[in-house]
Amino acid sequence: MNYQPNFFKFLFSINDHLFRLRQAEAMSPIWRSNSLLILLSMLIYLWMAFLGMGSNLISGDALVLGALNYEASKFWFVIGRLLYGAFFASFILFVPAYLFKLLTDIPFKKLVVMQQVVLFIMLVERLLWIPLMLFAGLDWYVSPLSFGIIASYITDHSWAIYFFGAISIFQLWIIGFQVLFLKSMTTGIRERSLWLSVIFLHILWWGLAAIFSFTDQSIISGWFG
């Protein structure tokens, strides 16, 4: 049986796709889906950059920088976000798949298919950040769909707010989906171990997201401030 990856259709018939993927003896090339998702990620981050999301540090120094330097700063900010979109998508597609390959006997390509669905959901979440910012003035880490807004009432520590802001209902769905996927593809690992492994990797991801967000502010401030 040959399996044709389709991250969009996967969402509407998860159990059917899991069965067909488990039984598949061959897979169609996955580079097309990977390329599409990476391109989609770049376009979303490019759109966010054009809308000025995350550029508040540059805007705050507009008068100091002068018109020419300010426009140059905006240009490099957009280029940086475009490259970050490519890096973000590539990281989500391949790094977790490699780590799960070390923990299981599941073929790497099948794990990348899992991460295609994960990345698509994460990109949908980022699209939802846009109206929240434009119409409610809420940054991603204080989205009502995450725990960041609760953390902001408890502490003023930026890293803690970023960390809990990275934990959203989308992330909780992804954890459940990954456990279901891994459980359906392997019988050599207990379900409890799968849950612990997936949650641990997500805690690492949330921590990295918080660190990147914290240092991202410092980098932008240092480069353009």
C-alpha positions in Angstrom: 0.0 0.0 0.0 1.3 3.4 -1.0 0.5 6.3 1.4 -0.1 9.8 0.0 0.7 12.5 2.7 -1.9 15.2 3.1 -1.7 17.1 6.3 -5.0 18.9 5.7 -7.1 15.8 5.0 -5.4 14.1 7.9 -7.2 16.4 10.4 -10.7 15.4 9.1 -10.1 11.6 9.2 -7.3 11.0 11.7 -8.1 7.4 12.5 -8.4 6.5 8.8 -5.1 8.1 8.0 -3.4 6.5 11.0 -4.6 3.1 9.8 -3.5 3.6 6.2 -0.1 5.1 7.3 0.5 2.2 9.7 -0.2 -0.4 6.9 1.7 1.5 4.2 4.6 -0.3 2.7 5.6 2.8 0.6 5.1 6.5 0.8 4.8 9.2 -1.8 7.6 11.8 -1.6 7.0 14.1 1.4 9.2 17.0 0.2 6.3 18.7 -1.6 4.3 18.9 1.6 7.3 20.0 3.6 8.1 22.7 1.0 4.5 23.9 1.0 4.5 24.2 4.8 7.8 26.0 5.0 6.6 28.4 2.3 3.4 28.9 4.2 5.3 29.6 7.4 7.5 32.2 5.7 4.4 33.9 4.2 2.7 34.1 7.6 5.7 35.5 9.3 6.2 37.9 6.4 2.6 39.1 6.7 3.0 39.5 10.5 6.2 41.6 9.9 4.4 43.8 7.4 1.7 44.4 9.9 4.3 45.5 12.4 3.9 42.6 14.9 7.0 42.4 17.0 8.5 45.6 15.6 7.6 47.8 18.6 11.2 48.2 19.6 12.1 49.6 16.2 9.1 51.9 16.1 10.0 53.3 19.5 13.3 54.5 18.2 12.0 55.9 14.9 12.9 59.5 15.8 16.4 58.6 17.0 17.2 56.4 14.0 16.1 59.0 11.4 14.1 58.3 8.3 16.7 56.4 6.2 18.0 54.2 9.1 14.4 53.6 10.2 13.4 52.3 6.8 16.5 50.1 6.6 15.7 48.7 10.1 12.2 47.8 9.0 13.6 46.1 5.8 16.0 43.9 7.8 13.3 43.2 10.4 11.1 41.9 7.6 13.9 39.8 6.1 14.7 38.4 9.6 11.1 37.4 10.1 11.0 35.7 6.7 14.1 33.7 7.5 12.7 32.9 11.0 9.6 31.5 9.4 11.7 29.1 7.3 13.8 28.1 10.4 10.7 27.7 12.6 9.0 25.4 10.1 12.1 23.3 9.4 12.7 22.9 13.2 9.2 21.7 13.9 9.2 19.3 11.0 12.5 17.6 11.5 13.9 18.0 15.0 11.0 16.4 17.0 10.7 13.7 14.3 14.4 12.9 14.8 14.0 12.8 18.6 11.0 10.5 18.4 13.0 8.3 16.0 15.5 7.8 18.8 12.8 6.8 21.2 10.8 4.5 18.9 11.2 2.2 15.9 8.9 4.3 13.7 10.3 5.2 10.3 11.5 8.8 10.1 9.3 9.7 7.2 6.2 8.7 9.1 7.2 10.8 12.0 7.7 13.8 9.6 4.1 13.2 8.4 3.1 13.5 12.1 5.0 16.8 12.4 3.4 18.1 9.2 0.1 18.0 11.0 1.6 19.5 14.1 3.2 22.4 12.1 -0.1 23.1 10.2 -1.9 23.4 13.6 0.8 25.7 14.9 0.5 27.9 11.8 -3.2 28.1 12.2 -2.6 29.3 15.8 -0.2 32.0 14.5 -2.9 33.2 12.1 -5.2 33.7 15.0 -2.6 35.8 16.7 -3.0 38.4 14.0 -6.6 39.5 14.7 -5.9 39.3 18.5 -3.1 41.8 18.0 -4.9 44.0 15.5 -8.2 44.2 17.2 -7.5 43.5 20.8 -3.8 44.6 21.1 -2.8 41.2 22.6 0.6 39.8 22.0 0.9 36.0 21.4 2.1 35.3 24.9 -1.0 36.9 26.5 -3.5 35.3 24.1 -6.8 34.2 25.7 -6.1 30.8 24.1 -2.9 30.3 26.3 -1.9 30.3 29.9 0.2 33.4 29.5 -2.6 35.8 30.3 -3.0 34.0 33.7 0.8 34.1 34.3 0.8 37.8 33.6 -1.5 38.4 36.6 0.8 36.3 38.9 4.3 37.4 37.9 6.0 40.2 36.0 8.9 37.9 35.0 9.1 38.0 31.2 10.5 34.5 30.8 7.7 33.0 32.9 5.0 34.8 30.9 6.6 33.7 27.6 6.8 30.1 28.9 3.2 29.8 30.0 2.2 31.9 26.9 3.6 29.1 24.8 1.2 26.6 26.5 -2.1 27.0 24.6 -5.1 24.8 23.8 -3.4 24.2 20.4 -0.4 22.8 22.2 -2.5 20.6 24.4 -4.3 19.2 21.3 -0.9 18.6 19.7 0.3 16.6 22.7 -2.8 14.4 22.5 -2.4 13.9 18.8 1.3 13.0 19.0 0.6 10.4 21.7 -2.3 8.9 19.6 0.0 8.9 16.5 2.9 7.2 18.3 0.7 4.7 20.1 -0.9 3.7 16.8 2.5 3.2 15.1 4.4 1.2 17.8 3.6 -1.5 20.3 7.0 -1.6 22.0 6.4 1.4 24.4 3.8 1.7 27.1 1.3 4.5 26.8 2.4 6.1 30.1 6.0 6.3 28.7 4.7 7.9 25.5 2.8 10.5 27.5 5.8 11.3 29.7 8.1 11.5 26.7 5.9 13.7 24.6 5.1 16.1 27.6 8.8 16.3 28.5 9.7 17.2 24.9 7.0 19.9 24.9 8.3 21.3 28.2 11.7 21.7 26.5 10.0 23.3 23.5 8.1 25.8 25.7 11.3 26.6 27.5 13.1 27.2 24.2 10.3 29.3 22.9 10.5 31.4 26.0 14.2 31.8 25.7 14.0 32.7 22.0 11.3 35.2 22.7 13.2 36.7 25.6 16.5 37.0 23.6 14.6 38.1 20.5 13.6 41.3 22.3 17.2 41.8 23.3 18.6 41.1 19.8 16.1 43.5 18.2 16.9 46.2 20.8 20.6 45.7 20.3 20.6 45.7 16.5 18.1 48.5 15.9 18.0 50.3 19.2 
